[in-house]
Structures are given as C-alpha cells and as structure tokens.
Amino acid sequence: MDIDKPHGPEAPRRPAPELPETLDRESLQKALASQARILIAWGDREEARILLKEEEAICRELGLQDELRECLRAQAECDRPTRGPADSLTLVETQDDDSADMPSKEELQVELARQAQIAFEEWGDKDEALTLLQQQEEICREEELHAGLAQSLSMQADILAATGNLTGALELLKEQGTLCGQLTDKECRQKSLARRAEVLEKLGDLKGAVKALKEQEIICREIGDRKDLQRALGGQARIFRARRPNRALALLQEQEEICREEGLKEDLQQCLSEQALMYKRYGRPERALVLLLEQEVICREIGARESLQVCLRRQAVIRKAQGDPVAALTLFEQEEHLCKTLDLTRELAESLVNQAYVVSNDLHRPIEALPLLEEAFALASAEGHGKLLERITALRANISLAQEERATAPGVQE
C-alpha cells in the first residue's frame, strides 16, 4: 500500500492548507511542522525543507527542544535519497539488510503514525487514518515495539470515539493503559486514563469515569503534572456537580488555583464557568455573576468565542432575574452578534427568542418583539428544532392576545 497518497495512485494531490495570516510563534511552529510533513508525504522535499528551516529558527528562538529534535529529524529525512520515482515511502513486508534506503520496521511504524495523523487531522479521512494505524499496530506487535503500540492504540481509540464507536474505543484504551503500566510510563498511563474517563462518561458509566479520573489525579500529583492534574479535578467536579455539589465545588476551587498559578487561561475560564453554574443553581447568583464577568474578560483576551457566547447568555439570564432587563437585552444582543459570526444557528434562534421575551414581557414593547420572533421562527424551521418552535408559537400567541385585549379595553371616561 502506498501511504503517501490519500486514496491510491489515481487520487489527485490535495492542496496543503494555507497558514492563517496571523499566528503566535508557537502556533506558527506547529503549523509549519504540519505543512512540512504533508509536503514530505507528497515527495516535495525542497518546499518541505524551506518550511522546516523556518520552523527550526522558531524552535531555537523559543527554546522548544523536543520540537527542535523532531524538526532536525524531518530535515534529515528530506536529505535522504528518495525511495522511489514518485513517492517518499513505500510499505514493504520484507527488505534487504543491505538496503540503506529502506526504513527499518521501527522507522516505518513511526512514519505510519505520522501519515495517519495527517490523514485524520488535515484531511479528515478517518478510514485512511485507521488503516494506517492498524498497519502500525501490526508492525509494533510483531517487533514488540510497546511504545509505538501504545501510541497506535490511543490514536485508533480517538478515531473510533469520533465515529461513535465508544465501546471499541474503550477496549483499545484499556489495552493501552495496560501497556503503559508495563512500560512504567506514568505520563502515558495518566493520559490514557483521561481518555478512558471521557469515553466512560459518554457511555453513562459515571462510577467508572470517576475511578479513572481519581487514578489519573493520583499519578499527576506523583509526577508533578499540574496541567493534567487540574483537568482531572475538573472532570471529577463535572460528574459530582449534581450529586455531591460541595465536593464538586472544592475540586473546582483547587482547579482554579492551579490554573491561576500555571497561567492556564483556557482551562481557567472553563473552571469559572462551571463554578458560576453551580453558584447560580444553588441560589447565589451574585457570586455567579462575578465569576462570569471574569470569564468574559478571559474569553475576550484569548479569543474563546464559543465559550464567550455561553458566558454572555448566562449573564443575561441572571441580569433579567435581578430585574435589569435593559442590561439583559444588551447581553443577548452581543450574544446574537457572536452567534452570527460563528454560524451557530440554534443558539442564534434561541438568543432572538430570549430578546423577544425581554422586549415584550419586561420592556412592554410587543410590536418590536415580532420581527425577532419571525427571524427565530425561520431559523428554527430550517433546522427542525421542534421545542424551540413551540416556544416561539406560544410567545407569538401571548403577544397577539395582549394586543387584542389592549384594543378592546375601554377608553378613558369623563
């Protein structure tokens, strides 16, 4: 099988994705590495070498030692003689010991993993990626390459989970976890436990998910991995939120502390959101609003626009309940703008309905609410959101009834 082409020898070359106009230096390094790998896979080594030289300069500038080693290795691969007239790598079952051009089995499984990552992340071709990973798995089992096997199982599990095969993903993650334990690779094991917990939670096995997250927490504390530790705490808190709120809040507060100390702004804003949800649910909307306001600042700073949309809506709901419909309406209008920017159709329709409700019921301007409802109705109809359509219809009816009552009410008498 030729792994350098996505769909066999007749498949057209896919254009490499263009780099965004503006990227921070670390993101640019990752993008350059990804682009170079695609070009190497296509056999365009000269262009790949140009990108890798630029990546190398960034790695040295930022002190990214692991990434620098990978970059230099990729450059060395570009400098090796080509292994065929058109392709950069051809898979074979056997090879001559004297053939210096052919990769070893260990190199081959590494390259299969790289190609699978490109197929999955860049091309979105899950089937091709899975085929490549299964070939990697076969080589690793034959050669007893346990680290490579663990990587292959993990990546296969991610693909199966993405396609909805959660049971299959769970089985692979269990084997990967066992392998990591045999390798005494605690970092590998804790990451495997995190993925396992996510799958178990989706399958409804909350007890199993908590058990996996707790074991992950213990390992992270032992090896000093605070980034994944705070995520393990947040995962447990999410599960405990409904049944053990005090325990959940304590976990979230420790997660918040770690995020602040480590400068993990993305995780911090999610943690603040979770805490705000709990404070609102248990009767402390003022505290929830303080947390949401801080979350909003962070989301705007880091560009987390989808989280910002949810944050604005939650603020609006609290403001309305506090008797400030003008502030609530302003927040809903900001949410509307974000939904249009992000093409969030259902959320946009819901925001329009919420605005209509505030305008009609709280600000007593029902005529202004009708265009909002018309737009929301068109969106909800196109997407087939039945419950939202029912809500729109009910609000329309209430507005019509109020207008009729107003029209038939007796006038002022002398």
SVG drawing of the C-alpha trace seen along z (x, -y; Angstrom):
<svg xmlns="http://www.w3.org/2000/svg" viewBox="-68 -64 92 75">
<polyline fill="none" stroke="black" stroke-width="0.4" points="0.0,0.0 1.2,-3.5 0.8,-5.6 1.9,-8.8 -1.3,-9.3 -4.7,-9.6 -6.7,-7.4 -4.4,-5.3 -2.3,-6.0 -5.1,-7.8 -6.1,-10.2 -5.4,-13.9 -2.9,-15.7 -4.7,-17.6 -3.6,-21.2 -1.8,-21.8 -4.0,-24.0 -2.9,-27.7 -1.4,-29.2 -3.6,-31.8 -2.4,-35.4 -1.6,-35.9 -0.3,-33.2 1.6,-33.4 5.1,-32.0 4.4,-28.6 1.3,-28.1 3.2,-29.0 5.9,-26.4 3.2,-23.7 1.6,-24.8 5.0,-24.8 5.7,-21.3 2.3,-20.1 2.7,-21.7 6.2,-20.2 5.0,-16.7 2.4,-16.9 4.9,-18.1 7.3,-15.2 4.4,-12.8 3.8,-14.1 7.5,-13.9 8.0,-17.7 11.1,-17.7 12.6,-21.0 9.5,-23.0 9.3,-21.0 13.0,-21.8 12.2,-25.6 9.4,-25.3 11.5,-23.1 14.3,-25.7 11.8,-28.4 10.4,-26.0 14.0,-25.3 14.6,-29.0 11.4,-29.4 12.2,-26.3 15.7,-27.7 14.2,-31.2 11.5,-29.7 13.7,-27.0 11.4,-24.2 13.9,-21.4 11.6,-18.4 10.1,-20.2 13.6,-21.1 14.7,-17.5 11.7,-16.5 12.4,-19.3 16.0,-18.3 15.0,-14.7 12.5,-15.7 15.2,-17.7 17.4,-14.7 14.6,-12.7 14.4,-15.3 18.1,-14.9 18.0,-11.1 17.8,-9.7 14.3,-9.2 13.0,-5.7 11.1,-5.6 10.4,-7.6 7.4,-9.5 6.7,-8.5 8.5,-9.3 7.8,-6.0 6.6,-2.6 5.5,0.0 7.0,3.5 6.7,6.7 10.4,7.5 13.6,5.7 17.2,6.4 19.6,5.8 22.0,4.2 19.4,1.6 20.3,-1.6 17.5,-3.5 14.7,-1.4 13.4,-2.3 13.6,0.1 10.4,1.5 10.7,-0.9 11.1,-3.9 8.2,-2.5 5.8,-2.4 6.8,-6.0 6.1,-7.1 2.7,-5.3 1.7,-7.1 2.7,-10.5 0.8,-9.7 -2.3,-8.6 -2.2,-11.9 -2.1,-13.8 -5.0,-11.8 -7.1,-12.3 -6.3,-15.9 -5.5,-17.5 -7.7,-15.6 -10.4,-14.4 -10.1,-10.9 -10.9,-8.6 -10.9,-5.4 -7.5,-6.0 -6.1,-7.0 -7.5,-3.9 -6.0,-1.7 -2.5,-3.2 -2.8,-2.9 -3.8,0.8 -0.7,1.4 1.4,-0.4 -0.2,1.8 0.6,5.0 4.3,4.0 4.6,3.0 3.1,6.3 5.5,8.2 8.5,6.3 7.4,5.9 7.6,2.1 5.4,1.4 5.7,-2.4 4.6,-2.6 1.8,-0.1 0.5,-2.2 0.5,-5.3 -1.3,-3.4 -4.0,-2.1 -4.5,-5.6 -4.9,-7.2 -7.2,-4.4 -9.3,-4.9 -9.6,-8.7 -10.9,-7.9 -13.3,-5.3 -14.7,-7.7 -15.0,-10.4 -17.1,-8.0 -19.3,-7.0 -17.8,-3.5 -17.3,-4.2 -17.2,-0.5 -14.4,0.2 -12.5,-2.9 -12.8,-1.8 -11.3,1.6 -8.4,0.1 -7.8,-2.4 -7.9,0.5 -5.1,2.3 -3.2,-0.9 -3.4,-1.6 -2.1,1.9 0.8,1.3 1.7,-2.0 1.7,-0.2 4.1,2.4 6.4,-0.3 6.2,-2.1 5.3,-5.2 3.2,-7.1 2.7,-10.1 1.3,-7.7 -0.9,-6.0 -2.5,-9.1 -3.3,-10.4 -4.9,-7.0 -6.9,-7.2 -8.2,-10.7 -9.4,-9.4 -10.9,-6.4 -12.8,-8.5 -14.2,-10.7 -15.4,-7.6 -16.9,-6.0 -18.8,-9.3 -20.3,-9.3 -21.3,-5.7 -23.1,-6.6 -20.6,-4.8 -20.1,-7.7 -18.7,-5.5 -16.1,-4.1 -15.3,-7.5 -14.7,-8.9 -12.5,-5.9 -10.3,-6.6 -10.1,-10.3 -9.1,-9.7 -6.3,-7.3 -5.2,-10.0 -5.2,-12.6 -3.0,-10.4 -0.5,-9.8 -0.4,-13.5 0.3,-14.6 3.1,-12.0 4.8,-13.1 4.1,-16.8 1.9,-17.2 -0.2,-20.1 -1.7,-20.8 -3.4,-17.4 -4.0,-17.4 -6.3,-20.3 -8.1,-18.7 -8.6,-15.5 -10.0,-17.6 -12.4,-19.4 -13.6,-16.1 -14.4,-14.8 -16.2,-18.0 -18.4,-17.9 -19.6,-14.4 -20.1,-15.3 -21.9,-18.5 -25.4,-17.1 -24.9,-14.6 -22.2,-16.0 -22.1,-19.8 -19.8,-20.6 -17.3,-18.1 -17.5,-19.4 -17.0,-23.0 -13.9,-22.0 -12.5,-20.3 -13.2,-23.3 -11.6,-25.7 -8.4,-23.7 -8.5,-23.5 -8.9,-27.3 -5.9,-27.8 -3.7,-25.6 -4.9,-27.4 -4.1,-30.8 -0.6,-29.6 0.2,-28.0 -1.3,-30.6 -3.8,-28.2 -6.3,-30.7 -8.4,-28.4 -8.9,-25.9 -9.4,-28.7 -12.3,-30.3 -14.0,-26.8 -13.4,-26.3 -15.0,-29.7 -17.9,-28.8 -18.5,-25.6 -18.4,-27.3 -20.8,-30.0 -23.2,-27.4 -23.1,-25.8 -23.5,-29.1 -26.5,-30.1 -28.1,-26.7 -27.7,-26.8 -29.0,-30.3 -26.0,-32.6 -26.5,-34.5 -24.4,-37.4 -21.3,-35.2 -22.1,-33.5 -22.1,-36.9 -18.7,-37.9 -17.2,-34.7 -18.9,-35.1 -17.6,-38.7 -14.1,-37.4 -14.7,-34.6 -15.9,-37.1 -12.6,-39.1 -10.5,-36.0 -12.6,-34.7 -12.2,-38.1 -8.5,-38.1 -7.7,-34.6 -10.4,-34.6 -12.5,-31.8 -15.6,-33.0 -17.9,-29.9 -17.3,-30.0 -17.9,-33.7 -21.3,-33.2 -22.4,-30.9 -21.0,-33.3 -22.9,-36.2 -26.2,-34.3 -25.7,-33.2 -25.0,-36.8 -28.1,-37.9 -30.3,-35.4 -29.0,-36.5 -29.4,-40.2 -33.0,-39.6 -33.8,-37.7 -32.2,-40.6 -34.7,-43.0 -32.4,-44.6 -34.0,-43.9 -32.0,-46.6 -28.7,-45.0 -30.1,-41.6 -31.2,-42.7 -27.7,-44.3 -26.1,-41.0 -28.5,-39.0 -27.7,-41.3 -24.0,-40.7 -24.7,-37.0 -26.7,-37.4 -23.7,-39.0 -21.4,-36.2 -23.8,-33.5 -23.9,-35.1 -20.2,-35.3 -19.7,-31.7 -22.7,-30.4 -24.4,-28.9 -27.9,-28.6 -29.7,-27.1 -28.1,-29.4 -28.9,-32.4 -32.6,-31.4 -32.6,-31.0 -31.0,-34.4 -33.6,-36.0 -36.4,-34.4 -34.8,-35.5 -34.6,-39.0 -38.2,-38.9 -39.3,-37.7 -37.4,-40.6 -38.7,-43.2 -42.3,-42.0 -42.8,-41.0 -40.2,-43.1 -39.9,-46.2 -43.6,-46.1 -42.8,-46.7 -44.5,-43.7 -44.5,-45.2 -40.7,-45.2 -40.6,-41.6 -42.5,-40.3 -39.6,-40.7 -37.3,-38.9 -39.7,-36.0 -40.1,-35.9 -36.4,-35.6 -36.1,-33.0 -39.0,-31.0 -37.3,-30.9 -34.1,-29.6 -35.8,-27.0 -38.0,-25.8 -35.0,-25.3 -33.1,-23.3 -36.2,-21.4 -36.0,-22.5 -39.4,-21.4 -39.3,-22.5 -38.0,-25.9 -40.7,-26.3 -43.3,-25.5 -41.8,-28.2 -41.9,-30.8 -45.5,-29.9 -46.6,-30.3 -44.9,-33.7 -46.5,-34.9 -49.9,-33.8 -49.3,-35.7 -48.3,-38.9 -51.4,-38.6 -53.7,-38.1 -52.2,-41.1 -52.7,-43.2 -56.3,-42.1 -57.0,-42.9 -55.4,-46.3 -57.5,-47.0 -60.8,-46.1 -60.1,-47.8 -62.5,-50.7 -61.1,-54.1 -60.8,-56.9 -64.2,-58.1 -65.1,-61.6"/>
</svg>
